[in-house]
Every structure is written in structure tokens, then in C-alpha cells.
Amino acid sequence: MEFRRLVIASKNQHKIVEMLDVLASIGLDVELVDDVEWPDVEETESTLERNALLKAREVRAATGFAVVADDTGLEVEALDGAPGVFSARFAGSGATYEGNVDKLLRVMNGVDNRAARFRTVMVLIDDHGEELVVEGIMEGSITTERRGSNGFGYDPVFEVGDRTFAEMETREKNEISHRAKALRALADALQR
Ligand code: IMP
């Protein structure tokens, strides 16, 4: 893989900072391209992998730069992996974090098997168009009610050990999260 300047296909400043942090920590000197625009990419595919690839390819086509893109889903065992790729709109199009969590608690009401995982798929396309796909998984379980006020999305009902993600400090969550693991997998692959 070879790239010098990199577009991070996200409008989420927090994700961008997190990504640059990990890349810098392995001594990868990347220059961020932050003065280009790209059209919103609708995540219409049926898997996290395809969505991440779609986003990476479209942003690369629009900007001409090397790019990294990701897609994340919550996969609940008792729901055969749902909401998965539909995590952002579990409660319907235009769903809020609140609505999605309400629906999850409702459909999990009375279900014994609470096992779940967050899975992030990350795609890097380099200057030559070469594609690298990695993933990061965080295993946990779904609580029966919300706990904690940090984080976002499903954090208040996703428990690791005896705390939910929303009960952890941001820094702590970001060190162990699915996204952090995907980033480290990306960094490992780049170092090899
Ligand atoms: P995205 O791929 O990062 O946009 O994530 C898709 C959806 O998954 C979000 O709308 C959230 O509902 C959920 N999600 C992703 N990452 C997290 C996380 O770290 N904590 C809680 N929910 C998350």
C-alpha cells in the first residue's frame, strides 16, 4: 500500500481525530486532505463490508485521493445479527438514537441470550487503487435498561464486563472499541 495524502470519508470530527491518532502512534506520517468535498454517499448495500467499500470507492472517485472509510453495526446474537447493517435506522428511516434503543429493548424483552457485538469494517484505498479491508469486533451484551450518559447510539445498553459503554470515560471506550480495533488492524496491515 502506498499513499501520501489521505481523505477520511467521515463528517464526524471525533472519528477523524481518533484515526489520525492511531496512525501517528505507529509512526505513519499521513497528511490529511481536509479541503475537498464529496457528495453524501447513501449506505444502501446489504453488508457492512459492501457499504464501507461503496463509500471508499465513491469518495476516492470524487476526490482522486487515497481514502479510508468505515461502517459499523451492532450484531445481536438472539436477533440473528440484527440490526447489523441497519443499526442507524433500526426503528425506521429517520430514526433517532433514542428510538433505536427503545426498539432494541422492546424486541429483547424477555430474551435470555443477551450476547451482542459491535463490528466495524474499515476500507483503505491507496494512491494506486489497491484496496485493503479490515474489521474490528467488540464483544458484549445488551442490558435490560439504559445505564450511563456518555457516548452515543447504543452505548447506554451495550455492556462490557459490568459497565455499559455509556458508563465509561470516552478515552477508555475509544481504547477498547470496535473502531479502535479496526484501526489497529489497519495500522498492523500497513506496517507489514
Ligand atoms: P456508523 O457506521 O459509524 O455510522 O454507525 C452506524 C450506527 O451504528 C450508528 O448510527 C449507531 O447507531 C451505531 N454505532 C456505531 N458505532 C457505535 C458506538 O461506538 N456506540 C454505539 N453505537 C454505535
Residues whose N, C-alpha, C, O or C-beta is under 5 A from the ligand:
A	BS01	IMP	D70 D71 T72 G73 S87 A88 F152 G153 Y154 D155
